[in-house]
């Protein structure tokens, strides 16, 4: 018996049993149907956007005539490009700030011992339970005194740090092997080098997950921009955030 025959025989002996053909087919069909159900609202939104104004309530799956007039009207009625850019800038900056501040705070809580460290961590965790409505007025007064009204900085400042980032990264760093950090210190690595070159590369999954959560949450945030006199970050004609104008633009 040749070597290849032995390898093939062993591989066939230890190969996992195949799922029955009928069962696998039913599973794929079920997943395909569920995918269609999930994708249909997106398809319907796209098809409806291509209908002329007079046929906007037509129920046909395929429009008889396609038109780009709705997109032309939307681009002319609102500065979509500028709003998209501003929203992306705000979401990206807030995400970067929360990840960086969360990394620094998490490393301190996970690797250092200092007076009242547990109490401070509990207080930070408790701030997660405080809704934005409670601190909205103090944040607004702070923005006014700093002269930041009608600027993107006013949108970033109240969200530059978050308890979720600190808690999520602290738990991940506490599970990180302490022997690796001690070995880096023995090689002469300082605190910042250990954090950025040893810890952060090994926490890429947690950091990316956190960044996605923060980015999506910031992109969908509109309460801080809500037009409610006298608390107004932007004038009605000078609103520059996409989510705000989508919810408040009067479209006939």
TORVOLUM-599500 format. One record per residue: x, y, z of N, C-alpha, C, O in turn; residue in three letters. Coordinates in steps of 0.02 Angstrom, whole numbers, plus 32768, in hexadecimal, padded with zeros to 4 digits. Layout:
BEGIN
XYZXYZXYZXYZALA
...
//
This chain:
BEGIN
802B7FC48000800080008000802C803E8000805A80448029UNK
801F806C7FD3804780A87FCE803580D98005800380D38028UNK
8062810C800B8056813F803F8017816780317FF18177805FUNK
800B81777FF17FCE819D7FE07F8F81767FF17F5D81938007UNK
7F9281347FE77F57810B7FF67F49810A80417F0F810B8056UNK
7F7F810880697F77810980B27F59814C80C97F2C814E80F2UNK
7F74818280AE7F5B81C480C17F1281CC80AE7EEB81E580D6UNK
7F0081B680717EBA81BB805C7E8C819180877E5581A58098UNK
7EA48154809A7E7B812880C47E70814681087E3881438123UNK
7EA5816381267E9E818281687E7181BF81657E4781C98191UNK
7E7981E881317E508224812A7E07821281227DDB8232813EUNK
7DF981DE80FB7DB481C980F17D9681AC81317D5B81B3813FUNK
7DC1818B81597DA9816D81977D9581A281CA7D64819A81EEUNK
7DBC81D981CD7DAF820E81FF7D87824881E37D7B82798206UNK
7D71824381A57D4A827A81887D06827E81AA7CE8824B81BAUNK
7CED82BB81B77CAB82C381D87C7482AA81AB7C7982B0816EUNK
7C40828F81C87C098276819F7BE682AE81797BDE82E58193UNK
7BD3829F813C7BB182D181137B6882D881277B4782A7813AUNK
7B50831581227B0A832181317AE0830780F77AF4830C80BDUNK
7AA782EB81077A7B82CF80D37A6A8302809E7A62833D80ADUNK
7A6582EB805F7A59831880287A17833D802E7A15837A8022UNK
79E2831B804279A0833C804879A083708080798583A68078UNK
79C0835E80B879C2838C80F179EB83CA80E079D7840280F1UNK
7A2383C180BE7A4C83FA80AA7A27842680797A2B8464807DUNK
7A038408804A79DD842F801979A78458803A799E8493802BUNK
798284398069794E845E808D796C849880B5794E84CE80B9UNK
79A7848D80D279C784C380F779DA84FD80CB79D0853780DDUNK
79F684EE80907A098523806179CC8548804679CD8585803EUNK
799785238038795A85448020793C85728055792685A98046UNK
793C855B80947923858480CA794C85C480D2793085FA80DBUNK
798E85BD80D079B985F880D579AE8628809A79B0866480A3UNK
79A4860C805F7998863780257957865E802C79548699801CUNK
7922863C804478E2865F804E78E88695808378CC86CC807BUNK
790B868780BA791586B980EE793D86F480D47931872E80E6UNK
796E86E680A97996871C808B796A87498060797187868060UNK
793D872A803A79108752801078E3877E803B78D787B8802AUNK
78C987628072789F878A809F78C587C580BC78AA87FC80C2UNK
790487BA80CE792C87F080EB793F882580B77942886080C7UNK
794C880F80797962883E8045792888618022793388948001UNK
78EB8846802878B38863800378A688AC8016789A88D47FE9UNK
78A788C08057789C8908806778CF8936804578BE896D8030UNK
790D891F804079408948801F7930894E7FD4793589837FB6UNK
791C89157FB6790989167F6F78CD89447F6478CC896A7F34UNK
789C89407F90785F89697F88786F89B37F90785489DD7F6DUNK
789C89C47FBE78B08A0A7FC778D28A247F8878C58A5C7F72UNK
78FF89FB7F6A79218A0F7F2D78F18A177EF378F48A487ECEUNK
78C489E77EEB789389EA7EB478658A267EBC78568A487E8BUNK
784F8A337EF978238A6C7F0578468AAE7EF678278ADD7EDDUNK
78868AB17F0678AB8AEF7EF978B18AFD7EAE78BD8B367E9AUNK
78AB8ACA7E8478B18AD27E3C786E8ADF7E1A786C8AEA7DDDUNK
78378ADD7E4077F58AE97E2177EB8B347E1778048B5C7E3EUNK
77C78B487DE377B38B8E7DDB77868BA57E13776A8B7B7E37UNK
777F8BE67E1C77578C017E54770F8BEA7E5076F18BDE7E85UNK
76F38BE27E1576AE8BCE7E0F76A18B857E1D76688B717E26UNK
76D68B5C7E1F76CE8B147E2A76F48AFD7E68770A8AC47E6DUNK
76FB8B2B7E9877238B1B7ED377038AE57EFD77258AC17F21UNK
76BF8ADF7EF9769B8AAD7F2176888A707EF8765E8A487F0DUNK
76A68A677EBF769A8A2D7E9676B589EF7EB976EA89F17ED8UNK
769289B77EB476A5897A7ED876C789467EAC76D3890E7EC2UNK
76D689577E6E76F889267E43773F891C7E5A7761894B7E6FUNK
775688DE7E55779A88CE7E6B77CF88EC7E3E780588FE7E54UNK
77BF88F37DFD77ED89107DCE77CC894E7DB0779789497D91UNK
77E989897DB977C989C67DA077C889C67D5477F789B17D32UNK
778F89DE7D39778889E07CF077B68A147CD277D18A0B7C9CUNK
77BF8A4B7CF677EE8A807CE0781A8A937D1A78028A9E7D52UNK
785A8A987D0E788A8AAC7D41789E8AF57D3678A68B0B7CFDUNK
78A78B197D6D78B88B5F7D6A78E78B717DA378E28B557DD9UNK
79158B9E7D9579448BB77DC7792F8BFB7DE279588C1E7E01UNK
78F08C0E7DD678DA8C517DEC78DB8C577E3878EB8C8D7E52UNK
78CC8C217E5C78CD8C257EA579138C337EBF791C8C5A7EEEUNK
79458C147EA2798A8C217EB6799F8C687EA479C18C8A7ECBUNK
79898C7F7E6A799A8CC47E55797B8CF67E85799B8D277E98UNK
793B8CE97E98791A8D177EC6793C8D177F0B79458D4C7F29UNK
794F8CDC7F23796F8CD87F6579B28CFB7F6579C28D1E7F95UNK
79D88CF37F307A1A8D157F2C7A128D607F277A3C8D867F3FUNK
79DB8D777F0779D08DBF7F0079B28DDD7F3F79C08E177F50UNK
798A8DB57F6379678DD07F9F79958DD37FDC798D8DFF8006UNK
79C48DA47FE179EF8DA1801C7A388D9680077A448D737FD5UNK
7A678DB2802B7AAE8DA6801C7AC58D6180347AE88D5B8066UNK
7AB08D2E800F7ABC8CE980257B078CDB802C7B1C8CBC805DUNK
7B2E8CF27FFB7B768CE27FFD7B988D00803B7BBF8CDE805CUNK
7B878D3E804A7BA58D5E80857B8D8D3D80C57BB48D3680F4UNK
7B4E8D2A80C87B348D0981047B548CC5810E7B648CB28146UNK
7B5C8CA080D77B7E8C5F80DD7BC58C6780F67BDC8C428121UNK
7BE88C9980DB7C2D8CA580EF7C318CB981397C5A8C9E815EUNK
7C068CE7814E7C068CFD81947BF48CC481C37C138CBD81F8UNK
7BC28C9C81B07BAF8C6581DB7BE78C3181E07BF48C178216UNK
7C088C2481A97C3F8BF481AA7C798C0F81D57C978BE981FBUNK
7C878C4F81D07CBE8C6C81F87CAE8C6782427CD88C52826AUNK
7C718C7982557C5D8C76829B7C608C2E82B57C7C8C2282EBUNK
7C448BFF828F7C448BBA82A57C8A8B9D82AA7C9A8B7982D9UNK
7CB58BAE82797CFA8B94827A7D228BB182B37D478B8D82D5UNK
7D1B8BF282BF7D418C1282F57D2A8BF883397D548BE98364UNK
7CE98BF383437CCF8BD983837CE68B91838E7CF98B7E83C5UNK
7CE58B6A83597CFC8B24835F7D458B2183727D578AFB839FUNK
7D6F8B4883517DB68B4883617DC38B5F83A87DEC8B4183CCUNK
7DA18B9483BE7DAC8BAE84017D968B7C84367DB98B718467UNK
7D5C8B5D842C7D448B2D845E7D708AEF84627D7B8AD48498UNK
7D8A8AD984297DB68A9F842A7DF88AB0844D7E108A888475UNK
7E158AEA843D7E558AFD845B7E4E8B0984A67E758AEE84CEUNK
7E1D8B3084BA7E138B3D85027E018AFC85277E158AF28560UNK
7DDA8AD185067DCA8A9185257E068A65852E7E0B8A428560UNK
7E358A6684FE7E728A3F85047E9D8A56853E7EB58A2E8566UNK
7EA68A9785447ECE8AB2857B7EAF8AA185BF7ED28A8A85ECUNK
7E6F8AAE85C57E4D8AA286057E4C8A5786157E568A43864EUNK
7E3E8A2E85E37E3B89E685EE7E7E89CA86037E82899F862FUNK
7EB489E185E47EF689C985F77F0689DC86407F2489B48665UNK
7EF28A1886537EFE8A2D86997ED78A0286CA7EF289ED86FDUNK
7E9889F686BB7E6F89CE86E97E84898486EA7E808964871EUNK
7E9C896B86B17EAC892486AD7EF2891486C87EFC88DD86E2UNK
7F22894286C27F67893286D27F858959870C7FB989468726UNK
7F65898E87207F8189B787567F5389B287937F1889A4878DUNK
7F7089BF87CC7F4B89C4880B7F588A08882A7F928A1A8836UNK
7F238A2D88357F298A7188517EEE8A7C88807EBD8A57887DUNK
7EF28AAE88AB7EBD8ABA88DD7E788AC488BB7E728AE9888BUNK
7E478AA288D77E018AA988C17DF78A9388787DCA8AAB8857UNK
7E228A6588607E1A8A50881A7DD88A2C880E7DB78A3787DCUNK
7DC48A01883D7D8489DE88357D498A0E88397D198A078814UNK
7D4D8A3E88677D178A6E886D7D108A98882E7CD98AA48816UNK
7D488AAE88137D468AD687D57D2A8AAD879C7D048AC68773UNK
7D3D8A6D87997D228A4287637CD78A3A876A7CB38A3B8738UNK
7CBF8A3187A87C778A2B87B37C538A6B87A07C1D8A698782UNK
7C708AA487B07C508AE4879E7C4D8AED87537C1B8B068738UNK
7C828AD987307C828ADD86E77C4C8AAF86CB7C288AC1869CUNK
7C468A7386E77C138A4486D07BCD8A6086DC7BA08A5586B4UNK
7BC38A8287147B818A9E87237B6E8AD686F37B328AE186E8UNK
7B9F8AF986D77B8E8B2E86A77B6D8B1286687B4B8B368644UNK
7B778AD1865C7B578AB186237B0B8AB0862C7AE68AAC85FAUNK
7AF48AB3866A7AAC8AB086787A8B8AF586747A4E8AFA8678UNK
7AB38B29866E7A988B6E866B7A858B7E86237AB18B7F85F8UNK
7A468B8C86147A328B9B85CF7A4B8BE085BB7A598C0B85E4UNK
7A508BEA857A7A688C29855F7A3A8C6385727A518C9B8579UNK
79FA8C55857A79CB8C8B858A79DC8CAC85CC79CD8CE785D6UNK
79FB8C8885FA7A0B8CA3863C7A448CD686377A448D09865AUNK
7A748CC8860C7AB08CF486077AAD8D2185CB7ADE8D4385BBUNK
7A758D2385A77A718D4B856B7A7A8D9685797AA08DB88557UNK
7A568DAF85AB7A5A8DF785BA7A9F8E0A85D37ABA8E3C85BBUNK
7ABE8DE686027B038DF886157B338DF685DA7B5F8E2185D4UNK
7B2C8DC585AF7B578DC185747B4B8DFD85457B7B8E188529UNK
7B0C8E10853E7AFD8E4985137B1B8E89852F7B378EB2850AUNK
7B158E9385717B328ECF85907B7E8ED085887B9C8F04857EUNK
7B9D8E95858E7BE58E9285847BF88EA5853D7C298EC98532UNK
7BD28E8B850D7BE08E9C84C77BD88EE684BA7BFF8F048495UNK
7BA58F0584D97B998F4D84D07BD38F7584ED7BEC8FA384CDUNK
7BE98F64852A7C1F8F89854A7C628F8185257C8C8FAD8527UNK
7C6A8F4985047CA78F3F84DD7CA48F5E84977CD58F5D8472UNK
7C6A8F7984867C628F9884447C648F67840A7C7F8F7783D5UNK
7C488F2C84147C4B8EF783E17C098EEB83BE7C028EB9839BUNK
7BD88F1783C77B998F0D83A57BA38F0F835A7BCD8F348340UNK
7B7A8EE783367B7C8EE582ED7BBF8ECC82D37BD78EE1829FUNK
7BDE8E9E82F97C1D8E7F82E37C188E3482ED7BF08E1B8315UNK
7C428E0F82C87C438DC782D07C618DB383137C538D7D832DUNK
7C8A8DDE832F7CA88DD083717C728DC983A67C798DA283D5UNK
7C3C8DEF839F7C058DEA83CF7BE58DA583CE7BC88D908400UNK
7BE98D8283967BCD8D3F83917BFC8D0A83AD7BE68CD583C4UNK
7C3C8D1983AB7C6F8CE883C07C7C8CEC840B7C848CB9842CUNK
7C7D8D2884267C938D34846B7C6E8D0A849E7C8E8CED84C9UNK
7C2B8D06849D7C098CDF84D27C138C9484CC7C008C6F84FAUNK
7C318C7C84957C368C34848A7C7F8C1D84817C8B8BE88465UNK
7CAF8C44849A7CF58C32848E7D0A8BF684B87D3D8BD884A9UNK
7CE48BE484EB7CF38BA985157CB18B8885287C7D8BA9852CUNK
7CB38B4785337C768B2285437C868AE985727CBB8AC9856EUNK
7C578ADB859F7C618AA585CF7C628A6185AD7C868A3485C3UNK
7C3C8A5A85767C3B8A1A85527C818A08853A7C9689CE853FUNK
7CA48A38851E7CE88A2A85057D178A16853D7D3E89E78536UNK
7D138A3985757D3F8A2A85AE7D3089E485C97D5E89BD85D4UNK
7CF189D485D37CDE899385EF7CEF895A85C07D0A892685D5UNK
7CE1896385807CED892E85507D37891F85497D4B88E48547UNK
7D60895385457DA88949853C7DC98932857E7DFA890E857CUNK
7DAE894885B67DCA893185F77DC388E785FF7DF288C58614UNK
7D8888CD85F07D7D888585F67DAB885E85C67DC4882985D8UNK
7DB58879858A7DE18856855B7E2A885785727E4E8826856BUNK
7E408890858F7E85889485A67E91886B85E57EC8885285EFUNK
7E5F8863860F7E678839864A7E7087EF86377E8E87C9865CUNK
7E5587DC85FE7E5E879885E67E9F878E85BF7EB1875685AEUNK
7EC287C585B27F0187C1858C7F3887A485BA7F3C87B885F4UNK
7F62877685A17F95875685CC7FC6878A85E97FE587B085C4UNK
7FCC878A862A7FFA87B9864B804387A7863D806E87D3863FUNK
80518767862E80968753862080B1877585E280ED878585DFUNK
8087878185B1809D87A3857480B287EB858380E58803856AUNK
808B880C85AD809C885185BF80DC885385E98105888085DFUNK
80E48824861681218822863E815E8814861381948830861FUNK
815687E985E1818E87DC85B381A0881A858B81DB8827857FUNK
816D88418577817C887F855381A188B1858081CE88D38568UNK
818E88B585BF81B188E285ED81F988CB85F8822688F585FDUNK
8205888A85FB8249887086038274888185C682B1888785CCUNK
82558887858D827988998550828388E4854A829F88FC8519UNK
826C890A857B82768952857C823D897B855E824689B78553UNK
8205895D855081CD8982853481AA89AA856A819D899185A1UNK
819B89E9855B81778A14858A812C8A088587811489DB8564UNK
81088A3085AC80BF8A2785B0809E8A31856D80768A088557UNK
80AD8A69854B808D8A78850C80A08A4684D680768A3184AFUNK
80DF8A3284D580F48A0084A380D389BD84B080BF899A8481UNK
80CD89AA84EF80AC896B85008063896D84EA8048893C84D0UNK
804389A684F67FFC89AC84E47FF289A984997FC889828481UNK
801889D08473800B89D7842C8029899E8403800E898E83CEUNK
80608980841A8081894D83F280728906840A807B88D683E4UNK
805C88FE8447804F88BB8462800588AF846D7FE9887E8454UNK
7FE588DC84927F9F88D184A67F6F88DF846C7F4488B5845CUNK
7F758919844E7F44892D841A7F4288FC83DF7F0B88EA83CAUNK
7F7B88E683C47F7688B6838C7F528875839E7F3488568372UNK
7F55886183DD7F35882383F17EEB882D84047EC887FD8412UNK
7ED5886B84057E8E887A84157E6B889783D87E3A88BD83E0UNK
7E838887839D7E6588A483607E1B8893835A7DF388BE8347UNK
7E088856836B7DC1884383657D94886C83927D5F8884837CUNK
7DA8887683D07D80889D83FF7D7E88E783EA7D4A890783EDUNK
7DB8890183D37DBB894783BF7D90895383827D6C8986837FUNK
7D93892683517D6A892F83157D20892A83267CF78951830DUNK
7D0D88FC83517CC788F683667CAF893683897C79894F837BUNK
7CD9895083B57CC8898E83D87CC289C883A77C9389F083ABUNK
7CF089CC83787CEF8A0383477CAF8A00831D7C928A34830FUNK
7C9A89C5830A7C5D89BF82E27C2089D5830B7BF589F982F1UNK
7C1D89C083497BE489D483747BE28A1F837D7BAC8A3E8377UNK
7C1B8A3D838B7C1D8A8683967C0D8AAC83577BE88ADD8358UNK
7C288A96831E7C1D8AB982DF7BD38AB882CC7BB78AEB82BAUNK
7BB48A7E82D07B6D8A7882BE7B428AA182EE7B138AC382D9UNK
7B528A9E832F7B2C8AC483607B328B1083547B018B348358UNK
7B6E8B2783457B798B6E83387B588B8382F77B3C8BBA82F3UNK
7B5B8B5982C47B3B8B6A82847AF08B73828D7AD28B9F826DUNK
7AD18B4B82B77A898B4E82C17A748B7F82F87A388B858306UNK
7AA28BA183177A938BCF834D7A748C0F83327A938C308307UNK
7A3A8C22834A7A1B8C60833579FC8C87836F79E98CC18367UNK
79F78C6883AA79D88C8A83E279FF8CC983F679E18CFC8406UNK
7A418CC583F47A6B8CFE84077A628D3883D77A738D7183E7UNK
7A488D2A839A7A3D8D5E836879F58D76836679E48DA3833FUNK
79CB8D59839079838D66838979738DB08390798B8DD183BEUNK
794B8DC8836379388E0F836179028E1C839678C78E0D838BUNK
79178E3883CF78E78E46840478FD8E878426792A8E87844FUNK
78DC8EBD841478EF8EFE842F78E78EFE847A78B98EE08495UNK
79168F21849F794F8F458484798D8F1A847B79C28F34846BUNK
79888ED7848679C28EAC848079CB8E98843779AE8E668421UNK
79F28EBE841279FC8EB083CC7A468EB583BB7A648EEA83C1UNK
7A648E7D83A67AAA8E7F83927AB38E9D834D7AE78EBB833FUNK
7A808E9883227A858EB182DF7A448ED582CE7A0E8EC282E5UNK
7A498F0882A57A0E8F29828B79ED8EFA82597A0D8ECF823BUNK
79AB8F02825079868ED6822379A28ED881DD79A58EA581BBUNK
79B88F1381C779D28F1881837A1B8F07817E7A378F068147UNK
7A3C8EF881B67A838EEA81B57A938EA781D47ACB8E9C81EBUNK
7A628E7A81D77A6E8E3881F37A9C8E1281C57A948E138188UNK
7ACD8DEF81E37B018DD181BA7B0A8D8781CA7B3F8D6B81BAUNK
7ADA8D6781E97AE18D2181FA7AAC8CFA81D47A718D0C81D5UNK
7ABF8CC481B47A938C9E81887A568C8381AC7A1E8C8E8196UNK
7A608C6181E47A298C40820779F58C73821E79B98C65821EUNK
7A0D8CAE823279DF8CE2824979B28CFB821179758CFF8219UNK
79CF8D0A81D779A88D2581A1797A8CF1818279448D02816AUNK
798F8CB3818179648C7F816679248C79818F78EE8C6C8173UNK
79298C8581D178EF8C7F81FC78C58CBE81FE788B8CBC8212UNK
78E28CF881E978BE8D3781F378B38D5E81B178938D9281B3UNK
78CC8D46817A78C28D69813B787A8D628126785F8D2A8124UNK
78598D99811478148D9880FC78148D8A80B278248DB68089UNK
78028D4D80A078008D3A805977B88D34804477928D0F8064UNK
77A28D588010775C8D557FFB774B8D117FDF77128D057FCBUNK
//
